[in-house]
Amino acid sequence: MLSRVESRGLAALVPYVRMARVDHWFKNVFMLLGVALAFFWRPDLVHAGSFLRLLSALGATCIVASSNYVLNEFLDAETDREHPFKQARPAACGEVEGWAALLLWGALGMGGILWAFEINGPFGASAFLFWIMGCAYNIPPVRTKEIAFLDVLSESINNPIRLLLGWFALIPDRLPPLSLALAYWMVGAFFMAMKRFAEYRAIDDPARAARYRRSFRRYDENNLLASLVFYLTAGATFAGIFIVRYKPELVLATPLMAGFFAHYMLVGLAPNSPVQHPERLHRERALFTFALLTTVACAALLFVEMPALRQLFHVQPSSIEPLWRIGS
């Protein structure tokens, strides 16, 4: 059995473990698009060795993500006290030492990036970019999270970065299609803007909202809703370019994709919407089922050939190399 001293020591570590937000690691599921895309271009990569590499890549990504979470919570401690839920976070409650939090941030960041470079150079560079964007989002004087609209765009850029991480874990010498990366960015922006909208409504006090997040000084329900339309329209446009250029079969999944985003918005408009807490959205069974069906349909259609569909839409198969090479 543990002694009292050992028990107290372990108890003192709990706030730092909570700061690392292991329950948020599920967000790295967004790497799966890059993985599916890599398998689509290189079916020969589907073997046991690839899956072991992907497990290692996921581990490195999660460690870097935790570094960003620690920094976010440490620097947001004061403003989090103005939020109805985040005020219970360890840093906001004064349960952590500043020097220890910074040490944890640095150790996780360095450890995760070094691990990532062990996988390969492009993957390591993407992990480093992932970490740098966390710094830009949180650290003054840049601190993009305090600038309206840029806060959403700078946080959601982690989506295409995760796409790169999934892709480079398997194919390190080429870049994935830009159209899909941009679509992924805009879809991420839609999710982030919906979260901002739900938070703004939950706080229900413009002055308190502005104290919690300075970008809320420029936000209101109307411009947040307008931004949702912009992000979703831009995402659909870039996704359409990818579908027409590379995989017209995906057009069969568009009703599911449109339905999922409509349902997500419906959930986001609800009072005290759960989209404020993305790490808990798996508990929304209808939404989770919709997301799962959409993902499975899109993944399956990546590997299905329907020549008749190309003829129907008058789309010819690509006759040029679709990917940019890295290096020579």
GUVEX-103047 format. One line per 4 residues: number of its first residue (from 1); their letters; for each residue x, y, z of C-alpha. Coordinates in steps of 0.02 Angstrom, whole numbers. Example, Ala and Ser with C-alpha at 12.3 -4.5 7.8 and 13.67 -1.06 7.14 Angstrom:
1	as	615:-225:390  684:-53:357
//
This chain:
1	mlsr	0:0:0  56:180:-32  115:283:115  32:450:156
5	vesr	180:544:83  171:445:-79  -17:470:-88  2:658:-66
9	glaa	138:660:-199  25:570:-323  -120:684:-278  -11:836:-314
13	lvpy	20:769:-491  -164:750:-532  -192:935:-580  -47:925:-703
17	vrma	-114:765:-780  -283:851:-799  -198:998:-886  -131:877:-1017
21	rvdh	-314:837:-1061  -293:657:-1111  -481:653:-1141  -453:775:-1286
25	wfkn	-336:657:-1377  -485:591:-1473  -475:751:-1580  -325:673:-1665
29	vfml	-449:559:-1753  -442:698:-1884  -278:618:-1938  -383:478:-2012
33	lgva	-424:579:-2168  -239:590:-2208  -220:404:-2174  -368:356:-2285
37	laff	-302:469:-2422  -130:391:-2412  -204:216:-2427  -309:277:-2574
41	wrpd	-154:334:-2668  -44:191:-2610  -148:33:-2578  15:-64:-2560
45	lvha	40:23:-2393  -100:-78:-2313  3:-197:-2207  47:-226:-2025
49	gsfl	204:-118:-2031  102:34:-2082  -18:13:-1937  125:1:-1812
53	rlls	196:162:-1886  27:244:-1870  15:197:-1686  184:279:-1657
57	alga	129:432:-1756  -30:446:-1654  69:435:-1492  186:576:-1544
61	tciv	40:685:-1600  -52:660:-1436  102:712:-1336  123:872:-1438
65	assn	-63:908:-1420  -49:890:-1231  94:1016:-1231  -22:1140:-1316
69	yvln	-162:1103:-1192  -47:1135:-1043  8:1302:-1115  -171:1350:-1155
73	efld	-234:1315:-980  -85:1398:-894  -100:1561:-993  -290:1563:-986
77	aetd	-306:1536:-798  -367:1713:-762  -493:1725:-903  -555:1546:-874
81	rehp	-621:1605:-706  -753:1703:-803  -816:1547:-891  -956:1445:-809
85	fkqa	-868:1278:-841  -684:1317:-868  -672:1402:-699  -654:1226:-626
89	rpaa	-493:1192:-720  -338:1162:-610  -244:1320:-663  -399:1429:-641
93	cgev	-421:1355:-467  -240:1392:-421  -195:1208:-403  -34:1215:-506
97	egwa	135:1300:-491  183:1410:-638  360:1343:-654  299:1163:-651
101	alll	167:1196:-784  296:1278:-898  416:1134:-869  280:1010:-915
105	wgal	236:1111:-1071  417:1112:-1129  448:929:-1089  293:869:-1180
109	gmgg	327:980:-1329  509:931:-1347  474:747:-1315  331:739:-1440
113	ilwa	427:831:-1577  583:724:-1556  474:569:-1562  392:636:-1721
117	fein	560:664:-1808  606:485:-1768  462:433:-1882  521:541:-2028
121	gpfg	568:721:-2070  405:785:-2147  304:708:-2006  419:790:-1879
125	asaf	405:958:-1967  215:944:-1964  219:903:-1778  331:1054:-1749
129	lfwi	207:1163:-1847  67:1091:-1740  162:1148:-1585  207:1319:-1659
133	mgca	25:1353:-1699  -16:1315:-1517  113:1445:-1466  44:1575:-1588
137	ynip	-132:1542:-1526  -88:1564:-1342  69:1668:-1315  68:1860:-1317
141	pvrt	95:1971:-1411  31:1864:-1557  -103:1768:-1459  -219:1745:-1606
145	keia	-357:1678:-1494  -396:1858:-1443  -429:1919:-1621  -604:1892:-1687
149	fldv	-617:1770:-1833  -427:1744:-1833  -452:1646:-1672  -564:1523:-1764
153	lses	-451:1512:-1917  -290:1491:-1817  -364:1354:-1707  -448:1260:-1848
157	innp	-289:1256:-1951  -244:1110:-1839  -365:1009:-1947  -258:1016:-2107
161	irll	-103:995:-1999  -177:834:-1931  -215:783:-2110  -31:808:-2149
165	lgwf	19:707:-1996  -89:560:-2051  -25:572:-2230  161:595:-2190
169	alip	159:450:-2069  138:341:-2224  195:445:-2375  338:562:-2327
173	drlp	396:614:-2501  238:697:-2572  104:821:-2520  -82:781:-2518
177	plsl	-202:880:-2630  -216:1062:-2579  -403:1068:-2616  -439:937:-2482
181	alay	-324:1021:-2355  -416:1186:-2380  -585:1100:-2366  -529:1019:-2204
185	wmvg	-474:1188:-2137  -642:1268:-2175  -738:1122:-2099  -633:1140:-1942
189	affm	-673:1327:-1941  -857:1283:-1949  -840:1173:-1795  -741:1306:-1701
193	amkr	-863:1446:-1745  -1008:1337:-1688  -917:1312:-1523  -892:1501:-1505
197	faey	-1077:1529:-1541  -1129:1402:-1409  -1009:1476:-1281  -1070:1653:-1315
201	raid	-1251:1600:-1289  -1210:1498:-1133  -1121:1644:-1048  -1270:1755:-1092
205	dpar	-1182:1914:-1038  -1082:2011:-1170  -975:2098:-1039  -929:1936:-952
209	aary	-901:1851:-1120  -778:1989:-1167  -684:1964:-1003  -674:1777:-1036
213	rrsf	-617:1794:-1218  -566:1961:-1293  -622:1908:-1466  -800:1908:-1399
217	rryd	-790:2098:-1396  -814:2091:-1584  -929:1940:-1591  -1116:1930:-1577
221	ennl	-1241:1794:-1626  -1272:1871:-1797  -1092:1882:-1858  -1051:1711:-1786
225	lasl	-1197:1635:-1883  -1141:1727:-2040  -965:1659:-2018  -1035:1482:-2006
229	vfyl	-1114:1504:-2178  -948:1568:-2248  -843:1425:-2178  -964:1290:-2232
233	taga	-984:1364:-2407  -795:1379:-2429  -770:1203:-2365  -900:1133:-2484
237	tfag	-820:1226:-2631  -646:1157:-2598  -717:984:-2565  -808:994:-2731
241	ifiv	-645:1033:-2820  -567:878:-2742  -716:768:-2785  -724:823:-2967
245	rykp	-536:817:-2990  -496:654:-2903  -645:551:-2845  -819:586:-2918
249	elvl	-888:433:-2827  -886:537:-2667  -1033:637:-2735  -1142:492:-2676
253	atpl	-1096:534:-2497  -1141:719:-2509  -1318:695:-2439  -1242:614:-2285
257	magf	-1111:750:-2268  -1240:889:-2287  -1356:801:-2164  -1217:783:-2035
261	fahy	-1173:968:-2040  -1356:1016:-2030  -1378:903:-1879  -1219:970:-1798
265	mlvg	-1284:1148:-1819  -1451:1096:-1743  -1358:1027:-1591  -1253:1187:-1584
269	lapn	-1408:1297:-1579  -1481:1207:-1429  -1475:1293:-1258  -1314:1249:-1163
273	spvq	-1259:1155:-1318  -1139:1009:-1295  -1032:1075:-1439  -950:1184:-1306
277	hper	-863:1025:-1252  -805:930:-1409  -722:798:-1300  -896:746:-1240
281	lhre	-985:743:-1408  -966:554:-1421  -1105:547:-1291  -1224:624:-1418
285	ralf	-1278:458:-1492  -1374:524:-1642  -1233:643:-1690  -1100:511:-1663
289	tfal	-1196:383:-1767  -1219:510:-1907  -1034:552:-1904  -986:368:-1906
293	lttv	-1100:328:-2054  -1034:478:-2152  -853:432:-2117  -878:250:-2166
297	acaa	-969:298:-2326  -834:421:-2379  -694:299:-2337  -779:159:-2435
301	llfv	-812:269:-2587  -627:316:-2596  -593:137:-2648  -741:111:-2765
305	empa	-732:140:-2953  -891:189:-3047  -848:232:-3229  -1034:262:-3266
309	lrql	-1036:400:-3137  -893:490:-3223  -988:478:-3388  -1147:542:-3307
313	fhvq	-1058:698:-3242  -943:711:-3395  -788:699:-3285  -633:623:-3363
317	pssi	-503:527:-3258  -351:632:-3216  -210:610:-3341  -76:703:-3241
321	eplw	19:665:-3082  -96:735:-2946  28:757:-2803  171:876:-2770
325	rigs	336:791:-2735  446:843:-2589  626:865:-2644  684:808:-2815
//
